[in-house]
Amino acid sequence: MKFEELFHLSIKALLANKLRSFLTTLGIIIGVFSIIMLVSIGSGLQAYITNQVTSLGSNLMFVIPGKIGGRTVGGVVANKLLVSDAKSLQTKLKNFAEISPVIIQPANLKYQNKTDKNVNVAGTTANYPRTILNIKFTNGSFFTSGQERSGAKVAVIGNTVVEKLFLGRNPIGKELTIGNVRYTIVGTLGKRGSTFGVDQDNIAVVPISTAQQQFGINNINAIYISVFKQENIPFVKQQAEKTLLKRLTDNDFTIQTAESGLETINNITNILTIALGGIAAISLLVGGIGVANIMLVSVTERTREIGLRKALGARRNDILKQFLLEAVILSLSGGLIGIILGMIASTILAIIFVSEVTMWSVLLAFGFSVLVGVVFGMTPAIRASKLSPIEALRYE
């Protein structure tokens, strides 16, 4: 029997039970849709993090407290980094890199009768804009090295703080209260948006000496190292380690380059993406079981039809091909619909979250849907092909 005839018979048989065919296909649609959506979220998350890290500059390195996989105290990393460590690095590497220590503390900001709660207050040095190269200003400028050394109470604020406390008006020269201390605003930062739901514009940047005095902090959260030339990154990392090891132990700090950081992040997100895809594949497996179940029911219902066709000369191979083709059509149509819906939903999701449809996820979902049709349609098809014409015709 020609393929065109088998295809026509298969379509006719499926349309004879439209609702049952649709409900069977629905399981495949949900499974494929889930694969596209979850893998797209994982891929989008990876791309988003990569863009965030690379936007800071490919030459940027971070010194963070504790050793990754190393010693912790009570489950918490023991922070021993000091401003003096950053100064030592700046002295050693002044011809190769820009160094900025950073501390971050949450605080409430007030201006007149308005309050902005839980704002990230970052204490750093005057050269911070030269270290984090993507910093832009909408008004004013960063504080000076003289203001930093004198512990001046000056602040640079983010766009969200400007909107909440000053209703979008230029706040340069005005005073606001950080905690219980009054600061004069000298600059406003350009809009940066949100990262994982955290508003990057809800921030106030002050001189590190002022922040340490106000919050009573000696240790710093990180040291940023911006290498002038990319080819010097290995050398700078090596010299930074030697310099820090004069006061600290190997377990007291970790130096992360943008490349190593991205590698770690990519490993994590790849595992996450695979895990999400695996979870979604389970729902597709359930849909495949539904296909097998319905096809077995169909074989039972059409036993007399099978017997009649065999009595009229239909070969065993023809019967097997037809039932297998019906299962593949159900799975394939469900797969295509699921892919289309998944791509549409992922595109919409990308507007409010992070999502990126990748070609490999589409091919994976499509391949799974075809495989489900073949695997779960094979048993019913074989069972149908093995029916005896005489027994089938006598079946009630």
N, C-alpha and C positions, 0 to 999 in steps of 0.2 A: 504493500500500500504506500502511495506517495505521501511525502511529508505534508503537502497542502491538504490532502484529504484528512490525515490524522489531526492536523491543526484545526480544521473546520469542525470535525467531530468533537474535539476537546472543548472548543469554545461553546459549541451547542450544548454539550453536557453541563458545563459550568453555568451557562445562562439559564438552564432549566431550573436551577436552584439559586436564584440571585442572592437572596438574603443569606443563605448558608455560605455561599462563596465569598460574600462581602465580609461576614464575621470571621471567616477563616483567614482572609487576607488582612483583616484588621490586626491580628496578632503579629504578622510580619511587618506591617506598617509601623506599629508601636516599637517593635524591636529595632528596626532600621532607623527610625526617627530618633530613638534614644542614643544609638551609636553616633549618629551625626552630631547631635546636640552635645553630648558629654565629651566626645573627642574634640569638638570645636571649642568648647570651654577650656579644655586642657591646653590646646594649641594656642588659643588666644591669650591665655594666661602667660604662657611661655614667651610669646612674642611681646606682650606688654611689659613684662619684667625686663626682657632684653633691651627694649627701647628705653626704659627708665634708667637702666644702668649705663647704657652707651651714651645717653643724653648728658650724663655727668662728665663724660670724657673718657676715651679709651686709655688715656695715660694716668688715670686716677687710681690710687691705691688707698686702702684703709687699714689702719692699725686698730684692732679691737681687743678688749680685755679677754683674757683666758685663752686657752688652747682648744681649738675645735677637736673634740674627742679627748680632751685632756682633763686636768684636775678641776674639780668644782668643790665648793664648800656648801654643804646642805642643799645640794641640787642647784645652787646659784653660782655663777662664775665669779671668782674673786677678782675684783677690779683693783689693779695696782698702778694704772696709768696716771701720770701727773703732767701738768703743764711743762714742767722742767724736761720731761722726756721729749716733748715736741720741740722745745728750744734746743736741746742737744742735737736733734735730727736736723733742725734748720741750720745750725752751725756747721754740721758735717756735710750737709747736702746742698748748701746755698747756691752752688754753681750748677746743680742738676735738677732741683725740684723746689716747689713752693709748699710750705708746711702750715697746716692750720689745725689746732686742737679744738674740740667741740664738746660742750656739755649741754644737755637738754633737760629741762625741768618744766612740769606743767604748772600753770598759775592762772589766776583770774585777772583780766584786764578791765579797768574802769575808766570811763571818761564822762564827767558830769553825772548824769543819772543812768547811764547805759553801762551794761556789763557784758563782757565776752568771757565765758567760762572755759576752763581747761585748755587754755592756749599753750602751745609748745613754745617755751622761751629758750632760745638757743644762745649760749654764750660762746663767743669765738673771737678770733683776732682780726685786726684791720685788713689783713691780706686775704681774707676769706673769699672775696669776689674774684681774686686772681687764681684761687685754688679750684673753686667750683665755677667753671667757665661759662655756664649757661645762665648765670644770674643776670637779671635785667631790672632796671629801675624805672618806675613811672614818674616819680617825683623825688627831688633831693638826691642824696648820695649815701654811701656807706660812712660809718664813723671812721675817724682818722686814727693813726697809730698813737698820736699824742693823747687823744681822748681815751684810747685803750689803756695806755700807761698810767694815766692819772685816775683811772677808775671813774670816768665821767658817766653820769646817768643819762645816756642817750640811747635811742632805740630806732631800729628800722623795722617796719611792720609790713605784714602781708596784706593782700587784697581783701580777704575776708574780714580782717580786723578793721580795715578802712570802711568797709560797707556797714558793719555792725555798729561801730562806735562813732563814725563820722559821717555816716549816710552817703559815702562816696565822695565827700568833699575833700579837698587838699588839706591834710593834717600837719604839714610841715611847720615846725615851730611851736605846735601845741603840745600840751603836757597830758600824759595819761598815767594812770597808776598801775604798776605791775606788782601784784601782791599788796604790799603796804608802802611801796617806794615809788616816788614820782620820777618819771623819765620824760625827757624832751625828744620829740620825734624829729629825726634828721633825714629820713628817707622812707620811701614806700617801694615794695618789691613788685615786679610784674607778676601777672597771674600764672600759676603753675598747675592748677587743677588738683584732682584727688588721686591718691594711690591706695588701692584696696579699701576704699571707703574712708580713708584718712585725708582730711582737707589739708593740703600742703600750703595753703594760703592763710591758714589760721595760725600765724606764727609771729613772734617778735624776736629780733636778733639784737643782742646787747654785747658790750665788751665783756670778754671772759673774766677779767678781774672784777668787774662790777657784779657779774652773776655769781661768782664764787663767794664774794663777800655777802651778798644778799641771802643766798640759799645755804651758806655754810658748807660748801662742797670743796674738797681738795682734789678728788679724783675726776678724771674726764671720761666721757663716753667713747670717744674715738679720736684718732688723729688722721686727718686727710693729707695725702701726699700726692701732689700733682707734678708728674715728671715732665720736664721741658721737651725732651725728645723720646719718642717711643722706643728707639733702639737702646736707650739707657735704663729701661725698666728693670731688667734682671740685675744690673749693677746696683741700682738704687735700692732694690729690695734686699740685696745681700748686705750693703753697707748699713741699711736701716736695722737689719737684724743684729749685726755686730754692735752697733751703737746702743741699742736697747738692752742687749745682753750684758752690758757693763753694769747695769743696775738691776735688771730683772732676770728671771729665769725663763727658760724656754716655754714653760707652762703658763706664764703670766700674760702672754700676748699672742696674737695671730696677725700676720700681714696678708691681706687679701688683695690681689690685683683684680682689675676689671675682668680679665680673661679667666682667672681661676674662680672668681665669684660667679661669672656666667656659667662656667662649666658645672659648678656645684648646683646652681639653680636649674640648669637644663637637665641634669641628672634627676633632680627631684621632680620637676614637671613632667619629664618623660615617663617616670614611674607612675605619676598621678594620672597621666593621659592613658597609659596602658590599663591601669586599674579601672578607670572610668569606662573605657571601652569594653573591658572584660565584664563589668557589671551590666552594661547595656546588652552585651552578647547573650547574657542569661535570658533576658526577655525575648530575644530573637529565637533562642533555643526552645522556649516555651511555645512561641508561635509555630515553630517547626513541628512540635509534638501535636499541636492542633491540626496542622496540615495532614499529618499521618493519620490522626484519628478520623478526620472527615473523609479522607480517601478510603480508609477501611470500611467506613459506613457506606460510602458510595459503591464500593465493590459488592457489599452485601445486598444493597438495594437493586443493583443492576445485574445480579447473577443470571437471571433469565435472558437479559439482553446479551450478556457475554456468551451464554450457551447458544443462543440463536445465531450470533455472528460467527461463532466457530463452526456451527453446523452448515453455514452458508459458505465456508471456505476461508474465514479469517485465520491467519496464522497466530501461533502463540506469541511470536515476536511483535506482531501488530498490536495485540491487546496490551502487552507490556509497554510498548512505546506510547500508546494513547494515554494510559493511566499515569505514566511517568510524566508525560507532557502536560497533563492537566495539573499535576502537582507543581511542576516548574512554572507554569503560567501563573498559578495562584501566588507562588513565592516571588516571582519576578515582578509581577504587577504591584504587589504589596511593597516590594523593595523600591521600585521606581517612585511610587507615591510617597513612601517614607523619606526617600532622598530629597524630593522636591520640598516636602513640608519641613524637613530638617534644615535645609538650606535657607528657606524663608524665615523660619524661627530664629536661626543663628544670626541672620542679617539684622533682624529686629533686635535681638538681644545685644548685638554689638553696639547699638546706640546707647544703651543704659549700663552695659557691663562690658566684659571682655569676651570676645568670641571670634573665632577665625576658622572658616570652613577650609579644610585642606583637601587636596586631590586624593591623597592616600586614604583619608577617612571615607570619602565617597566610594572609592574603588573597594575598600574593605567592606563597607556596608553592602554594596552591590554584589560582591563575590560571596558574602555570607548568605545573602538572600537566594542566590542561585544554588549554592551548596545545600542549603536547607531543603529546597525543592527536590534536589536529586536524592539526598540521603533519606529524607523522611517520606519521599514518594516511592522509593524503590521497593520497600516491603509490600505495600498495597498493590503495586504494579505486578510484582512477581506472583503474589497470591491470586490476582485476577487472571494472569496468563496461565496459571497451572490448573484452573478449574476445568473439570471434565465436561464436555458438551452435553452428554446425556444427563449427568447429575445436575448440571446447571439448568437444563430445560425442565427437569422434574421438580426444581426448587420452588417452593411456595413462600 
